[in-house]
Amino acid sequence: MDTASTDSTPANEVPDEPIPAMQQLLDNPFLLLFLGIAMPTVLYIVWGVMEIVGIPIAK
């Protein structure tokens, strides 16, 4: 006897489980594109400001 035929859910059907929030975020390609552009931009701006602040004042 086949155990898949006695199972309450078919083999190709996924049970109704909630999708985790982090998976929903990472499945969004536009969000990943935005983060891939925004994060380096913000980091380089912060790095540049830190470098400018670190320059000693001429006398």
Biotite code that builds the C-alpha atoms (Angstrom):
import biotite.structure as struc

atoms = struc.array([
    struc.Atom([0.000, 0.000, 0.000], chain_id="A", res_id=1, res_name="MET", atom_name="CA", element="C"),
    struc.Atom([1.289, 3.443, -0.914], chain_id="A", res_id=2, res_name="ASP", atom_name="CA", element="C"),
    struc.Atom([1.631, 5.797, 2.055], chain_id="A", res_id=3, res_name="THR", atom_name="CA", element="C"),
    struc.Atom([1.319, 8.902, -0.164], chain_id="A", res_id=4, res_name="ALA", atom_name="CA", element="C"),
    struc.Atom([-2.229, 7.911, -1.170], chain_id="A", res_id=5, res_name="SER", atom_name="CA", element="C"),
    struc.Atom([-3.306, 7.667, 2.475], chain_id="A", res_id=6, res_name="THR", atom_name="CA", element="C"),
    struc.Atom([-1.783, 11.031, 3.375], chain_id="A", res_id=7, res_name="ASP", atom_name="CA", element="C"),
    struc.Atom([-4.313, 13.831, 3.882], chain_id="A", res_id=8, res_name="SER", atom_name="CA", element="C"),
    struc.Atom([-2.367, 16.297, 1.682], chain_id="A", res_id=9, res_name="THR", atom_name="CA", element="C"),
    struc.Atom([-1.163, 15.517, -1.833], chain_id="A", res_id=10, res_name="PRO", atom_name="CA", element="C"),
    struc.Atom([2.594, 15.241, -2.379], chain_id="A", res_id=11, res_name="ALA", atom_name="CA", element="C"),
    struc.Atom([2.773, 18.371, -4.567], chain_id="A", res_id=12, res_name="ASN", atom_name="CA", element="C"),
    struc.Atom([0.723, 20.573, -2.215], chain_id="A", res_id=13, res_name="GLU", atom_name="CA", element="C"),
    struc.Atom([2.372, 22.512, 0.599], chain_id="A", res_id=14, res_name="VAL", atom_name="CA", element="C"),
    struc.Atom([0.473, 22.695, 3.896], chain_id="A", res_id=15, res_name="PRO", atom_name="CA", element="C"),
    struc.Atom([-0.881, 26.120, 4.859], chain_id="A", res_id=16, res_name="ASP", atom_name="CA", element="C"),
    struc.Atom([2.055, 27.376, 6.908], chain_id="A", res_id=17, res_name="GLU", atom_name="CA", element="C"),
    struc.Atom([2.685, 31.093, 7.309], chain_id="A", res_id=18, res_name="PRO", atom_name="CA", element="C"),
    struc.Atom([5.629, 32.391, 5.297], chain_id="A", res_id=19, res_name="ILE", atom_name="CA", element="C"),
    struc.Atom([8.269, 33.882, 7.606], chain_id="A", res_id=20, res_name="PRO", atom_name="CA", element="C"),
    struc.Atom([8.635, 37.674, 7.424], chain_id="A", res_id=21, res_name="ALA", atom_name="CA", element="C"),
    struc.Atom([12.351, 37.522, 6.576], chain_id="A", res_id=22, res_name="MET", atom_name="CA", element="C"),
    struc.Atom([11.643, 35.183, 3.648], chain_id="A", res_id=23, res_name="GLN", atom_name="CA", element="C"),
    struc.Atom([8.981, 37.552, 2.331], chain_id="A", res_id=24, res_name="GLN", atom_name="CA", element="C"),
    struc.Atom([11.485, 40.421, 2.479], chain_id="A", res_id=25, res_name="LEU", atom_name="CA", element="C"),
    struc.Atom([14.264, 38.475, 0.784], chain_id="A", res_id=26, res_name="LEU", atom_name="CA", element="C"),
    struc.Atom([11.920, 37.180, -1.945], chain_id="A", res_id=27, res_name="ASP", atom_name="CA", element="C"),
    struc.Atom([11.273, 40.753, -3.133], chain_id="A", res_id=28, res_name="ASN", atom_name="CA", element="C"),
    struc.Atom([13.793, 41.524, -5.939], chain_id="A", res_id=29, res_name="PRO", atom_name="CA", element="C"),
    struc.Atom([13.023, 45.255, -5.971], chain_id="A", res_id=30, res_name="PHE", atom_name="CA", element="C"),
    struc.Atom([13.737, 45.538, -2.253], chain_id="A", res_id=31, res_name="LEU", atom_name="CA", element="C"),
    struc.Atom([17.023, 43.699, -2.746], chain_id="A", res_id=32, res_name="LEU", atom_name="CA", element="C"),
    struc.Atom([17.908, 46.032, -5.629], chain_id="A", res_id=33, res_name="LEU", atom_name="CA", element="C"),
    struc.Atom([17.106, 49.083, -3.501], chain_id="A", res_id=34, res_name="PHE", atom_name="CA", element="C"),
    struc.Atom([19.152, 47.772, -0.573], chain_id="A", res_id=35, res_name="LEU", atom_name="CA", element="C"),
    struc.Atom([22.040, 46.877, -2.876], chain_id="A", res_id=36, res_name="GLY", atom_name="CA", element="C"),
    struc.Atom([22.195, 50.473, -4.100], chain_id="A", res_id=37, res_name="ILE", atom_name="CA", element="C"),
    struc.Atom([21.207, 52.356, -0.937], chain_id="A", res_id=38, res_name="ALA", atom_name="CA", element="C"),
    struc.Atom([23.428, 50.586, 1.594], chain_id="A", res_id=39, res_name="MET", atom_name="CA", element="C"),
    struc.Atom([26.768, 51.167, -0.200], chain_id="A", res_id=40, res_name="PRO", atom_name="CA", element="C"),
    struc.Atom([25.731, 54.757, -0.948], chain_id="A", res_id=41, res_name="THR", atom_name="CA", element="C"),
    struc.Atom([24.970, 55.489, 2.709], chain_id="A", res_id=42, res_name="VAL", atom_name="CA", element="C"),
    struc.Atom([28.146, 53.747, 3.874], chain_id="A", res_id=43, res_name="LEU", atom_name="CA", element="C"),
    struc.Atom([30.347, 55.695, 1.427], chain_id="A", res_id=44, res_name="TYR", atom_name="CA", element="C"),
    struc.Atom([28.719, 58.994, 2.454], chain_id="A", res_id=45, res_name="ILE", atom_name="CA", element="C"),
    struc.Atom([29.285, 58.231, 6.147], chain_id="A", res_id=46, res_name="VAL", atom_name="CA", element="C"),
    struc.Atom([32.869, 57.155, 5.393], chain_id="A", res_id=47, res_name="TRP", atom_name="CA", element="C"),
    struc.Atom([33.474, 60.371, 3.450], chain_id="A", res_id=48, res_name="GLY", atom_name="CA", element="C"),
    struc.Atom([32.084, 62.544, 6.247], chain_id="A", res_id=49, res_name="VAL", atom_name="CA", element="C"),
    struc.Atom([34.296, 60.731, 8.756], chain_id="A", res_id=50, res_name="MET", atom_name="CA", element="C"),
    struc.Atom([37.344, 61.347, 6.558], chain_id="A", res_id=51, res_name="GLU", atom_name="CA", element="C"),
    struc.Atom([36.515, 65.050, 6.191], chain_id="A", res_id=52, res_name="ILE", atom_name="CA", element="C"),
    struc.Atom([35.982, 65.449, 9.938], chain_id="A", res_id=53, res_name="VAL", atom_name="CA", element="C"),
    struc.Atom([39.324, 63.733, 10.558], chain_id="A", res_id=54, res_name="GLY", atom_name="CA", element="C"),
    struc.Atom([41.319, 66.284, 8.512], chain_id="A", res_id=55, res_name="ILE", atom_name="CA", element="C"),
    struc.Atom([43.222, 68.578, 10.868], chain_id="A", res_id=56, res_name="PRO", atom_name="CA", element="C"),
    struc.Atom([42.445, 72.322, 10.658], chain_id="A", res_id=57, res_name="ILE", atom_name="CA", element="C"),
    struc.Atom([45.259, 74.385, 9.103], chain_id="A", res_id=58, res_name="ALA", atom_name="CA", element="C"),
    struc.Atom([46.690, 77.241, 11.164], chain_id="A", res_id=59, res_name="LYS", atom_name="CA", element="C"),
])
